[in-house]
Amino acid sequence: MRPDQARELLPETSPAHVTQLLHHLTQCGWLVRLRRGLYALSPDIFQGPPIHEYELAMALVEPAAISHWSALSVHGLTEQLPREVVVLTTTDVSAPRDSSGDGLVEVSGYTFRFCRVIAEHYFGLQTIWRGQTAVKVTDPERTLLDGLCRPQLCGDWGVVWEAFERHLPELKLERIAEYSRLLGVTTAKRLGWVLEKLGVQNPIVDDLSAMPIRGFRPLDASGERRGACNSRWNIIENLPGTRR
């Protein structure tokens, strides 16, 4: 609930009194302050289930979609538990930022990382349910590509590789290839390298290889630009013990 919504419920109460009421209800434990100007009913008072962290994410910013490591966990593509809730959004969240530029917010004991993308890159979403709340999450194909773009937000590159291996039999190749093109040629080249290393035999792999690109890009976006140069993919294989 926002103050303006509370004022609609109390039309004869002045805005100042509504603000005081919200503050008082929070102090008494009837409301939980999620962030400035946003409140939720306390589950302790109403004996309801605790607010799920994904529900909180949907309330903290709009639009919002669970992504990266959190989405890997949702889809069962990793057994490692995320240390934070990663959220994809097009909104510039007003929050402290780390060295990557992501906004970080701590609410109710959870840490939320907001990864901002341009509107054209906000796609590949599906809906899941947590309690009675509809939650947007990146679909498996988009999630895997986000792992190629920012593997550090999925644990590391090894976690991303294992997720590809795990999901390969169900992977929708046409969809993930099209997604990769929309995200940019570097992502498409990384995807093609991965698919080829996993033994995928499909014309899509050659199509990705044929995409024009200048220069070489690191396979692990979070790693150093040192390693063998793969001229077929214009990829710097900057992984210790890279599979050949």
C-alpha positions as CSV (number, residue, x, y, z in Angstrom):
1,M,0.0,0.0,0.0
2,R,1.2,3.5,-0.9
3,P,0.1,6.7,0.9
4,D,-2.0,7.8,-2.1
5,Q,-3.9,4.5,-1.9
6,A,-4.4,4.9,1.8
7,R,-5.8,8.4,1.2
8,E,-8.3,7.0,-1.3
9,L,-9.6,4.7,1.5
10,L,-9.8,7.7,3.9
11,P,-11.1,10.5,1.7
12,E,-12.1,12.7,4.7
13,T,-8.7,12.5,6.4
14,S,-6.0,15.0,5.5
15,P,-2.8,13.8,3.8
16,A,-0.8,14.7,6.9
17,H,-3.0,12.6,9.2
18,V,-2.8,9.7,6.8
19,T,1.0,9.9,6.9
20,Q,0.9,9.9,10.7
21,L,-1.5,7.0,10.7
22,L,0.8,4.9,8.5
23,H,3.7,5.7,10.7
24,H,1.8,4.8,13.9
25,L,0.5,1.5,12.4
26,T,4.1,0.7,11.5
27,Q,5.4,1.5,14.9
28,C,2.7,-0.7,16.4
29,G,3.6,-3.6,14.1
30,W,0.4,-3.6,12.1
31,L,2.2,-2.6,8.9
32,V,5.7,-3.4,7.6
33,R,7.5,-0.6,5.8
34,L,9.0,-2.1,2.7
35,R,10.7,1.1,1.5
36,R,9.9,4.8,1.6
37,G,6.3,5.2,0.6
38,L,5.4,1.5,0.4
39,Y,3.8,-0.6,3.2
40,A,2.4,-4.1,3.6
41,L,0.2,-5.7,6.2
42,S,2.2,-7.5,8.9
43,P,1.8,-11.3,8.7
44,D,2.4,-11.5,12.5
45,I,-0.8,-9.4,13.2
46,F,-3.0,-11.1,10.7
47,Q,-1.6,-14.6,11.3
48,G,-0.9,-15.1,7.6
49,P,2.1,-16.7,5.9
50,P,5.3,-14.6,5.7
51,I,5.6,-12.4,2.7
52,H,7.6,-14.3,0.0
53,E,10.7,-12.5,-1.2
54,Y,9.4,-12.6,-4.8
55,E,6.2,-10.9,-3.7
56,L,8.3,-8.2,-2.2
57,A,10.3,-7.8,-5.4
58,M,7.2,-7.3,-7.4
59,A,6.1,-4.6,-4.9
60,L,9.4,-2.7,-4.8
61,V,9.7,-1.8,-8.4
62,E,7.7,-1.9,-11.6
63,P,8.2,-3.5,-14.0
64,A,10.0,-6.4,-12.3
65,A,11.0,-9.9,-13.2
66,I,13.0,-12.4,-11.1
67,S,16.2,-13.1,-13.1
68,H,19.8,-14.5,-13.2
69,W,20.7,-16.7,-10.3
70,S,17.2,-16.4,-8.7
71,A,15.6,-17.5,-12.0
72,L,18.0,-20.4,-12.3
73,S,16.8,-21.6,-8.9
74,V,13.1,-21.1,-9.9
75,H,13.6,-23.3,-13.0
76,G,15.6,-26.0,-11.2
77,L,18.7,-25.3,-13.3
78,T,21.0,-25.0,-10.2
79,E,21.1,-26.6,-6.8
80,Q,23.0,-23.6,-5.4
81,L,20.9,-21.2,-3.3
82,P,21.2,-17.5,-4.4
83,R,22.6,-15.1,-1.8
84,E,20.3,-12.4,-3.0
85,V,17.1,-11.9,-5.1
86,V,18.1,-10.7,-8.5
87,V,15.5,-8.6,-10.3
88,L,15.4,-7.4,-13.9
89,T,13.7,-4.0,-14.5
90,T,13.7,-1.0,-16.8
91,T,13.3,1.4,-13.9
92,D,16.1,3.4,-12.5
93,V,15.8,2.3,-8.9
94,S,16.7,4.9,-6.3
95,A,19.0,2.9,-4.1
96,P,22.7,2.5,-3.2
97,R,24.7,1.0,-6.0
98,D,27.7,-1.4,-6.0
99,S,30.6,-1.3,-8.4
100,S,28.5,-2.9,-11.2
101,G,26.0,-0.1,-11.1
102,D,23.1,-2.3,-9.8
103,G,20.8,-1.0,-7.2
104,L,20.9,-2.9,-3.8
105,V,18.0,-2.8,-1.4
106,E,17.6,-4.6,1.9
107,V,14.0,-5.3,3.0
108,S,12.7,-7.7,5.7
109,G,16.1,-9.5,5.9
110,Y,16.4,-10.0,2.1
111,T,18.8,-8.3,-0.3
112,F,17.4,-7.3,-3.7
113,R,19.7,-6.6,-6.6
114,F,18.0,-4.5,-9.4
115,C,19.5,-5.0,-12.8
116,R,18.4,-2.2,-15.1
117,V,18.1,-2.9,-18.9
118,I,16.7,-0.9,-21.8
119,A,13.1,-1.5,-22.6
120,E,14.1,-3.4,-25.8
121,H,15.9,-6.0,-23.6
122,Y,13.0,-6.5,-21.2
123,F,11.5,-9.7,-22.8
124,G,11.5,-13.4,-22.4
125,L,9.2,-13.5,-19.3
126,Q,6.7,-15.9,-17.9
127,T,4.4,-15.9,-14.9
128,I,4.6,-18.1,-11.8
129,W,2.6,-17.9,-8.6
130,R,3.8,-17.4,-5.1
131,G,0.8,-17.6,-2.8
132,Q,-1.8,-15.3,-4.4
133,T,0.7,-13.1,-6.1
134,A,1.6,-13.4,-9.8
135,V,5.3,-13.1,-10.2
136,K,7.2,-12.5,-13.4
137,V,10.3,-14.5,-14.0
138,T,12.7,-14.7,-17.0
139,D,12.0,-18.0,-18.9
140,P,14.7,-20.7,-19.0
141,E,16.1,-19.5,-22.4
142,R,16.4,-15.9,-21.3
143,T,17.8,-16.9,-18.0
144,L,20.6,-18.9,-19.6
145,L,21.5,-16.0,-21.8
146,D,21.6,-13.6,-18.9
147,G,24.1,-16.0,-17.4
148,L,26.3,-15.6,-20.5
149,C,26.0,-11.8,-20.2
150,R,26.7,-11.6,-16.5
151,P,27.8,-14.9,-15.1
152,Q,28.9,-13.3,-11.8
153,L,25.2,-12.8,-11.0
154,C,24.6,-16.5,-11.4
155,G,27.3,-17.7,-9.1
156,D,30.0,-18.0,-11.8
157,W,30.5,-19.2,-15.4
158,G,30.7,-22.8,-14.2
159,V,27.2,-22.6,-12.8
160,V,26.0,-21.2,-16.1
161,W,27.7,-24.1,-18.0
162,E,26.1,-26.7,-15.8
163,A,22.7,-25.0,-16.2
164,F,23.1,-25.3,-20.0
165,E,24.0,-29.0,-19.7
166,R,21.1,-29.6,-17.4
167,H,18.5,-27.9,-19.6
168,L,19.9,-28.8,-23.0
169,P,17.3,-31.6,-23.8
170,E,14.4,-29.2,-23.2
171,L,16.1,-26.1,-24.7
172,K,14.0,-24.4,-27.4
173,L,16.9,-23.6,-29.8
174,E,15.0,-21.3,-32.1
175,R,13.8,-19.2,-29.2
176,I,17.2,-18.9,-27.4
177,A,18.9,-18.1,-30.8
178,E,16.4,-15.3,-31.5
179,Y,16.7,-14.0,-27.9
180,S,20.5,-13.9,-28.3
181,R,20.3,-11.9,-31.5
182,L,18.0,-9.4,-29.7
183,L,20.6,-9.1,-26.9
184,G,23.5,-8.5,-29.3
185,V,26.0,-10.3,-31.4
186,T,28.4,-10.9,-28.4
187,T,25.7,-12.9,-26.6
188,A,24.9,-14.7,-29.8
189,K,28.6,-15.7,-30.3
190,R,28.8,-17.0,-26.7
191,L,25.7,-19.0,-27.2
192,G,26.9,-20.5,-30.4
193,W,30.2,-21.5,-28.7
194,V,28.3,-23.2,-25.9
195,L,25.9,-25.1,-28.1
196,E,28.8,-26.3,-30.3
197,K,30.8,-27.5,-27.3
198,L,27.7,-29.3,-26.0
199,G,27.5,-31.2,-29.3
200,V,24.4,-29.5,-30.7
201,Q,24.1,-30.3,-34.4
202,N,21.6,-27.8,-35.9
203,P,21.7,-25.2,-38.7
204,I,21.1,-22.6,-36.0
205,V,24.7,-23.1,-34.8
206,D,26.1,-22.2,-38.2
207,D,23.8,-19.3,-38.5
208,L,25.1,-17.9,-35.2
209,S,28.7,-18.4,-36.4
210,A,28.0,-16.5,-39.6
211,M,26.9,-13.4,-37.8
212,P,29.4,-10.6,-38.5
213,I,31.4,-9.3,-35.6
214,R,34.6,-7.3,-35.3
215,G,37.3,-8.3,-32.8
216,F,37.3,-11.0,-30.2
217,R,35.1,-11.1,-27.1
218,P,35.8,-12.9,-23.8
219,L,33.7,-16.1,-23.3
220,D,33.4,-15.3,-19.5
221,A,32.3,-11.7,-19.4
222,S,33.5,-11.5,-15.8
223,G,37.0,-12.8,-16.5
224,E,40.2,-11.4,-18.0
225,R,40.7,-11.0,-21.7
226,R,43.4,-13.7,-21.8
227,G,43.1,-17.1,-23.4
228,A,43.1,-19.0,-26.7
229,C,41.3,-17.1,-29.5
230,N,38.7,-19.1,-31.3
231,S,38.4,-17.6,-34.8
232,R,35.2,-19.5,-35.6
233,W,33.3,-17.6,-32.9
234,N,35.6,-14.6,-32.3
235,I,35.7,-15.7,-28.7
236,I,38.6,-15.5,-26.2
237,E,38.4,-18.8,-24.4
238,N,39.3,-17.2,-21.0
239,L,38.4,-20.2,-18.8
240,P,40.8,-22.4,-16.9
241,G,40.7,-25.8,-18.4
242,T,38.2,-24.8,-21.2
243,R,36.7,-27.8,-22.9
244,R,37.9,-28.3,-26.5
